[in-house]
Amino acid sequence: MTHAELTYIGPEAIVAKRREYGYPCTANFYKEPPQIVSGKMHKLYGHDGKAYVDFFTGVSVVACGHCNEAITARTIEQLQTLQHTSTIYLTQPMADLAERLANGILPGILKRTFFVNSGSEANEGALLVARLHTKRRNFLALEYGLHGRTFLTMNVTGIPMWRTDDFLDQEVTTFIPRPYDPAMDQDAAARRSLDALASVLAEKGDTFAAMIVEPIQGNGGMIVPPDWYFRELKAMLERYGILLIADEIQTGCGRTGRMFAIEHYGIVPDILTMAKALGNGVPIGAFSTTDAIAASLNRPSASTFGGNPVSSATALAVLDYIEQEGLVERSLRVGGQLIEGLRELQGRYRLIADVRGKGFMAGAEIRGATDEESAAWTDIILERMKEEGFIIGKNGIGRNVLAFQPAMMIPEEDIEAMLRALDKVLAGLSQT
């Protein structure tokens, strides 16, 4: 039976149900959205049978492909064997996953891992253990970072649209300018960021437990700092006993051409968080740290669903697949080809103001005459690319950055096909 022969309620009915039973804070891409009904590796399928090459993977989640049989077979096997007992009972998959991460996956001397269910939870746990270890209350964060929607993580989130709680603790977080400004040279913007950090540290450095950073800001617009930036930042923090938390929720598990993006900068963070791609669509999150820091999280704690047998078995299968298929190296090599293709289009179309990224985490900033026009052009491009059979994301402070985060095993010919389609769409818009 084909997709078209199955009975689906259709996009309009789903939108109506969401309006009736959901919350007004949720929205969907596209003026004419498809109903997505299935996926296979790097492709999604609509209710009408139309295929779409997925260049967003559910916001950088399905990094090893939709319904990847090498992974889902082990998920199903575990589902049919043992689904849940909680962390207060002994099961092997979680212990095996922690061991696997400690032996060759995590950078440096990071060794101990606490498993949870999402990126927000992972960052919340990282902030907690930092407070317990340093016995300090406050945090540092970069402007326009996104770290979650729980209370502490929203406090350290610097994107205004995601700070939705009107009663956040305004004193707990000090924001530092990020190492990017479209009006500045990259090195100059990074130096400005570190100068601002130095001023804050000189004034109240002994009040901060940790600084949380995304090695590459995803929702902030695919911002990649200079290679030297985090080395200098880490040295500055160490002088004040401040921990560095690397938020690898979007960047982790090979997407940028390293297992973790912080490795591009030649440093090891004190705490590292991960989620998204680790489960390839199955909810899982984790925060990992050293023996010494982990020893500070010694009061009773647990996670009812964190590290359950199904998510842990799936994550082990994900790590196996990444290694067996050489996806880390492939992300660097083939993702580099994607970025170069976008830069070639940038040279031909004024709508593309900048191309940024590493590996399979790339962004193309769309810029019109005004911020409103930039966002409008971005939505038009998304809509037309969807019509061409390609799902692309968007992010950025002005929601005007096209986001390309495909499955890491995507065939090179589909990257070339997407670039041709984007060329066609941009050519059409340049004539309007």
C-alpha positions as CSV (number, residue, x, y, z in Angstrom):
1,M,0.0,0.0,0.0
2,T,1.4,3.4,-1.0
3,H,1.4,6.5,1.1
4,A,-1.3,8.0,-1.0
5,E,-3.6,5.0,-0.4
6,L,-3.4,5.3,3.3
7,T,-5.9,7.5,5.2
8,Y,-4.4,10.7,6.7
9,I,-6.4,13.6,8.1
10,G,-4.2,16.1,6.2
11,P,-2.4,19.3,7.1
12,E,-5.5,21.5,7.6
13,A,-7.0,19.1,10.1
14,I,-3.8,18.8,12.1
15,V,-3.5,22.6,12.2
16,A,-7.1,22.8,13.4
17,K,-6.4,20.2,16.2
18,R,-3.3,22.0,17.3
19,R,-5.2,25.2,17.5
20,E,-8.0,23.6,19.5
21,Y,-6.0,21.4,21.9
22,G,-2.4,22.8,21.9
23,Y,-0.9,26.0,23.3
24,P,-0.6,29.2,21.3
25,C,3.2,29.2,21.7
26,T,3.6,26.4,19.2
27,A,3.9,27.1,15.5
28,N,4.9,25.3,12.3
29,F,7.0,26.2,9.3
30,Y,5.3,27.0,5.9
31,K,2.1,28.6,4.8
32,E,1.2,25.3,3.1
33,P,2.8,22.7,5.3
34,P,2.8,19.0,4.4
35,Q,1.7,16.3,6.8
36,I,4.9,14.3,7.4
37,V,4.0,10.6,7.7
38,S,7.2,8.7,7.3
39,G,10.9,8.9,6.9
40,K,13.7,6.8,5.6
41,M,17.4,7.7,6.1
42,H,17.9,11.2,4.6
43,K,14.3,11.6,3.3
44,L,10.9,12.4,4.6
45,Y,7.5,11.6,3.0
46,G,4.3,13.6,3.0
47,H,0.7,12.4,3.2
48,D,0.4,12.7,-0.6
49,G,3.5,10.5,-1.2
50,K,5.8,13.4,-2.0
51,A,9.4,12.8,-1.0
52,Y,11.6,15.5,0.6
53,V,15.3,15.5,1.2
54,D,15.7,16.5,4.8
55,F,18.4,19.1,5.4
56,F,17.2,20.0,8.9
57,T,16.8,16.5,10.6
58,G,14.3,17.7,13.2
59,V,16.7,20.5,14.4
60,S,19.9,18.5,14.2
61,V,18.5,15.3,15.8
62,V,18.2,12.5,13.3
63,A,21.9,12.7,12.4
64,C,22.2,9.1,11.4
65,G,19.0,9.1,9.2
66,H,15.3,8.5,9.8
67,C,14.4,4.9,10.7
68,N,17.9,3.7,10.2
69,E,17.6,-0.1,10.3
70,A,21.0,-0.5,11.9
71,I,19.9,1.6,14.8
72,T,16.1,0.9,15.0
73,A,16.6,-2.9,15.0
74,R,18.5,-2.6,18.3
75,T,15.9,-0.1,19.7
76,I,13.1,-2.6,18.8
77,E,15.0,-5.5,20.3
78,Q,15.4,-3.6,23.6
79,L,11.7,-2.4,23.5
80,Q,10.7,-6.1,23.3
81,T,13.0,-7.1,26.1
82,L,13.0,-4.5,28.8
83,Q,11.7,-0.9,28.5
84,H,12.0,0.7,31.9
85,T,13.0,0.1,35.6
86,S,14.4,3.6,36.6
87,T,17.9,4.3,37.8
88,I,17.3,2.8,41.2
89,Y,17.5,-0.7,39.7
90,L,20.5,-2.3,37.8
91,T,20.3,-2.5,34.1
92,Q,23.3,-3.0,31.7
93,P,22.7,-0.6,28.8
94,M,23.1,2.6,30.8
95,A,26.3,1.3,32.4
96,D,27.6,0.2,29.0
97,L,26.8,3.6,27.5
98,A,28.6,5.5,30.3
99,E,31.6,3.3,29.9
100,R,31.6,3.7,26.1
101,L,31.5,7.5,26.4
102,A,34.4,7.5,28.9
103,N,36.6,5.3,26.7
104,G,37.4,7.2,23.5
105,I,34.3,9.3,23.0
106,L,34.5,12.1,25.6
107,P,37.5,14.5,25.3
108,G,40.3,14.7,27.8
109,I,39.7,13.4,31.3
110,L,35.9,13.7,31.2
111,K,34.7,10.4,32.5
112,R,31.4,10.4,34.5
113,T,28.0,10.8,32.9
114,F,24.5,11.5,34.3
115,F,21.7,10.6,31.9
116,V,18.5,12.5,31.4
117,N,15.9,13.0,28.7
118,S,16.6,16.2,26.9
119,G,19.1,19.0,26.2
120,S,17.4,21.3,28.6
121,E,17.7,18.7,31.4
122,A,21.3,18.1,30.5
123,N,22.2,21.8,30.7
124,E,20.2,22.2,33.9
125,G,22.1,19.3,35.5
126,A,25.4,20.8,34.3
127,L,24.6,24.2,35.9
128,L,23.6,22.4,39.1
129,V,26.8,20.4,39.5
130,A,28.8,23.5,38.7
131,R,27.1,25.3,41.6
132,L,27.6,22.4,43.9
133,H,31.3,22.0,43.0
134,T,32.3,25.7,43.2
135,K,29.8,26.7,45.9
136,R,29.0,29.8,43.9
137,R,25.6,31.0,42.6
138,N,26.1,32.9,39.4
139,F,26.7,32.2,35.7
140,L,28.3,33.7,32.6
141,A,26.9,33.1,29.1
142,L,27.3,34.5,25.6
143,E,24.7,36.8,24.2
144,Y,22.3,35.1,21.8
145,G,23.0,31.6,23.0
146,L,20.2,29.0,23.5
147,H,20.5,26.5,26.3
148,G,17.0,25.4,27.1
149,R,13.5,26.2,28.5
150,T,13.8,25.0,32.1
151,F,14.3,27.7,34.8
152,L,18.1,27.8,35.0
153,T,18.7,27.2,31.3
154,M,16.3,30.0,30.4
155,N,18.2,32.2,32.7
156,V,21.4,31.6,30.7
157,T,19.7,31.8,27.3
158,G,20.5,35.0,25.5
159,I,18.0,34.9,22.7
160,P,15.1,37.2,23.6
161,M,12.4,35.2,21.9
162,W,13.3,32.1,24.0
163,R,13.3,34.0,27.4
164,T,9.6,33.5,27.8
165,D,9.4,33.5,31.7
166,D,8.6,37.1,32.9
167,F,10.1,36.2,36.4
168,L,13.6,35.1,35.5
169,D,16.3,35.8,38.0
170,Q,17.9,38.8,36.4
171,E,20.9,38.8,38.7
172,V,22.0,35.2,38.2
173,T,23.5,35.5,34.7
174,T,25.9,38.0,33.2
175,F,25.9,38.0,29.4
176,I,29.1,38.7,27.4
177,P,29.0,39.9,23.8
178,R,29.4,36.9,21.5
179,P,32.4,36.7,19.3
180,Y,30.5,37.9,16.2
181,D,29.2,41.2,14.8
182,P,28.4,41.7,11.2
183,A,29.8,45.2,11.3
184,M,33.2,44.0,12.6
185,D,36.1,41.9,11.6
186,Q,35.8,38.4,13.1
187,D,39.0,38.6,15.2
188,A,38.0,42.1,16.4
189,A,34.6,40.9,17.5
190,A,36.2,38.0,19.3
191,R,38.6,40.3,21.0
192,R,35.8,42.6,22.1
193,S,34.1,39.6,23.6
194,L,37.1,38.7,25.6
195,D,37.8,42.2,26.7
196,A,34.2,42.4,28.0
197,L,34.7,39.1,29.9
198,A,38.0,40.4,31.4
199,S,36.1,43.5,32.8
200,V,33.4,41.4,34.3
201,L,35.9,39.0,35.9
202,A,37.9,41.8,37.3
203,E,34.8,43.2,39.0
204,K,33.1,40.0,40.3
205,G,35.0,37.0,39.1
206,D,34.7,35.2,42.4
207,T,30.9,35.1,42.2
208,F,30.6,32.8,39.1
209,A,30.2,29.0,39.2
210,A,30.5,28.5,35.4
211,M,30.3,29.9,32.0
212,I,28.1,28.0,29.5
213,V,28.8,28.3,25.8
214,E,27.8,26.7,22.5
215,P,31.0,26.0,20.6
216,I,29.0,27.0,17.5
217,Q,25.8,28.9,18.2
218,G,23.0,27.1,16.3
219,N,19.8,29.0,16.9
220,G,21.9,32.2,17.2
221,G,22.7,31.9,13.5
222,M,25.5,29.4,13.0
223,I,28.2,31.5,14.6
224,V,31.7,30.0,14.5
225,P,34.3,31.8,16.7
226,P,38.0,32.1,15.6
227,D,40.1,29.1,16.4
228,W,41.9,30.9,19.3
229,Y,38.9,32.3,21.0
230,F,37.9,29.5,23.4
231,R,41.5,28.8,24.4
232,E,41.9,32.3,25.7
233,L,38.5,32.2,27.2
234,K,39.2,29.0,29.1
235,A,42.5,30.4,30.5
236,M,40.7,33.5,31.7
237,L,38.1,31.4,33.5
238,E,40.6,29.2,35.1
239,R,42.3,32.1,36.8
240,Y,39.1,32.7,38.7
241,G,38.2,29.0,39.4
242,I,35.2,29.2,37.0
243,L,34.1,26.1,35.2
244,L,33.5,25.9,31.4
245,I,30.4,24.1,30.3
246,A,30.3,23.1,26.6
247,D,26.7,22.9,25.4
248,E,27.0,20.3,22.6
249,I,23.3,19.6,22.3
250,Q,23.3,20.6,18.6
251,T,26.9,20.3,17.8
252,G,27.7,16.9,19.3
253,C,28.1,13.4,17.9
254,G,30.1,14.2,14.8
255,R,28.0,16.9,13.1
256,T,30.8,19.5,12.8
257,G,33.6,17.1,11.8
258,R,34.7,16.4,15.3
259,M,32.9,14.1,17.8
260,F,32.3,17.3,19.8
261,A,32.7,20.8,18.3
262,I,34.7,22.1,21.2
263,E,37.6,19.8,20.0
264,H,38.0,22.2,17.0
265,Y,39.4,24.7,19.5
266,G,42.0,22.5,21.2
267,I,40.6,22.6,24.7
268,V,38.7,20.3,27.1
269,P,35.7,21.8,28.9
270,D,35.0,21.0,32.6
271,I,31.5,19.8,31.8
272,L,30.0,18.7,28.5
273,T,26.4,18.3,27.6
274,M,24.8,16.3,24.8
275,A,21.4,15.2,23.6
276,K,19.7,15.3,20.2
277,A,21.8,13.2,17.8
278,L,22.9,10.8,20.6
279,G,19.4,9.2,20.4
280,N,18.8,9.8,16.7
281,G,15.2,10.6,17.5
282,V,14.8,8.6,20.8
283,P,14.8,11.1,23.8
284,I,18.1,11.1,25.7
285,G,20.4,13.7,27.2
286,A,23.5,13.6,29.3
287,F,26.0,15.8,31.2
288,S,29.6,14.5,31.6
289,T,32.4,15.7,33.7
290,T,35.6,14.7,35.6
291,D,35.9,12.5,38.7
292,A,36.6,15.5,40.9
293,I,33.6,17.6,39.7
294,A,31.2,14.6,39.7
295,A,32.1,13.9,43.3
296,S,30.3,17.2,44.2
297,L,26.9,15.8,43.0
298,N,26.6,13.5,46.0
299,R,23.2,14.3,47.5
300,P,20.4,11.8,46.6
301,S,19.3,12.3,43.0
302,A,17.8,10.2,40.2
303,S,16.1,10.5,36.8
304,T,13.0,8.4,36.4
305,F,13.4,8.0,32.6
306,G,17.0,9.1,32.2
307,G,19.3,6.4,30.8
308,N,16.4,3.9,30.4
309,P,17.3,0.7,28.6
310,V,15.7,1.7,25.3
311,S,17.4,5.1,25.0
312,S,20.7,3.7,26.2
313,A,20.6,0.8,23.8
314,T,19.7,3.2,21.0
315,A,22.6,5.5,21.9
316,L,25.0,2.6,21.8
317,A,23.8,1.7,18.3
318,V,24.2,5.4,17.3
319,L,27.8,5.5,18.4
320,D,28.5,2.2,16.6
321,Y,27.0,3.5,13.4
322,I,28.9,6.7,13.5
323,E,32.2,4.8,14.0
324,Q,31.5,2.1,11.5
325,E,30.4,4.5,8.8
326,G,33.2,7.0,9.4
327,L,30.6,9.8,9.8
328,V,32.8,12.2,11.8
329,E,35.4,12.4,9.0
330,R,32.6,12.4,6.4
331,S,30.9,15.4,8.1
332,L,34.1,17.4,7.8
333,R,34.8,16.4,4.2
334,V,31.3,16.3,2.6
335,G,30.0,19.0,4.9
336,G,32.9,21.2,3.7
337,Q,31.6,20.6,0.1
338,L,28.2,21.8,1.2
339,I,29.6,25.0,2.7
340,E,31.7,25.7,-0.4
341,G,28.6,25.2,-2.6
342,L,26.7,27.7,-0.5
343,R,29.6,30.2,-0.7
344,E,29.6,29.8,-4.5
345,L,26.0,30.8,-4.5
346,Q,26.8,33.7,-2.1
347,G,29.1,35.1,-4.7
348,R,26.3,35.1,-7.3
349,Y,23.3,36.3,-5.3
350,R,23.2,39.5,-3.1
351,L,20.4,37.9,-1.0
352,I,23.0,35.7,0.7
353,A,25.0,38.0,3.0
354,D,27.1,35.4,4.7
355,V,27.8,31.7,4.9
356,R,29.0,30.2,8.2
357,G,29.5,26.8,9.8
358,K,31.6,23.7,10.1
359,G,30.9,20.3,8.7
360,F,27.2,19.5,8.4
361,M,26.2,22.5,10.5
362,A,25.9,25.3,8.0
363,G,24.0,28.6,7.7
364,A,23.4,31.0,4.9
365,E,22.3,34.5,6.1
366,I,19.6,36.1,4.0
367,R,19.6,39.9,4.1
368,G,17.1,42.3,2.6
369,A,16.7,46.0,3.0
370,T,15.3,45.7,6.5
371,D,15.1,43.0,9.2
372,E,11.5,42.4,8.3
373,E,12.3,42.0,4.7
374,S,15.2,39.6,5.5
375,A,12.9,37.3,7.5
376,A,10.3,37.5,4.8
377,W,12.7,36.5,2.0
378,T,13.9,33.6,4.2
379,D,10.4,32.3,4.6
380,I,9.8,32.5,0.8
381,I,13.0,30.6,0.2
382,L,11.9,27.9,2.7
383,E,8.5,27.6,1.0
384,R,9.9,27.3,-2.5
385,M,12.6,24.9,-1.5
386,K,9.9,22.7,0.1
387,E,8.1,22.8,-3.3
388,E,11.3,21.7,-4.9
389,G,11.5,18.7,-2.5
390,F,13.9,20.0,0.1
391,I,13.3,20.6,3.8
392,I,15.6,23.4,5.1
393,G,15.5,25.0,8.6
394,K,15.9,28.6,9.7
395,N,17.4,30.3,12.7
396,G,19.3,33.5,13.7
397,I,18.3,36.4,15.8
398,G,16.2,37.8,13.0
399,R,15.0,34.4,11.8
400,N,16.8,35.1,8.6
401,V,19.5,32.3,8.4
402,L,18.9,29.2,6.3
403,A,20.0,26.2,8.4
404,F,21.5,23.1,6.8
405,Q,21.9,20.2,9.2
406,P,21.3,17.1,7.2
407,A,21.8,13.5,8.2
408,M,25.6,12.8,8.2
409,M,25.2,9.9,5.7
410,I,23.3,12.0,3.1
411,P,24.5,11.1,-0.5
412,E,26.7,13.7,-2.1
413,E,24.4,13.8,-5.1
414,D,21.5,15.0,-3.0
415,I,23.7,17.8,-1.7
416,E,24.4,18.8,-5.3
417,A,20.7,18.5,-6.1
418,M,19.8,20.8,-3.2
419,L,22.4,23.4,-4.3
420,R,21.0,23.3,-7.8
421,A,17.4,23.8,-6.5
422,L,18.6,26.7,-4.3
423,D,20.3,28.2,-7.3
424,K,17.0,28.0,-9.2
425,V,15.0,29.5,-6.3
426,L,17.4,32.4,-5.8
427,A,17.6,33.1,-9.5
428,G,13.8,33.4,-9.6
429,L,13.7,35.7,-6.6
430,S,16.5,37.9,-8.1
431,Q,14.1,38.6,-11.0
432,T,11.2,39.7,-8.8
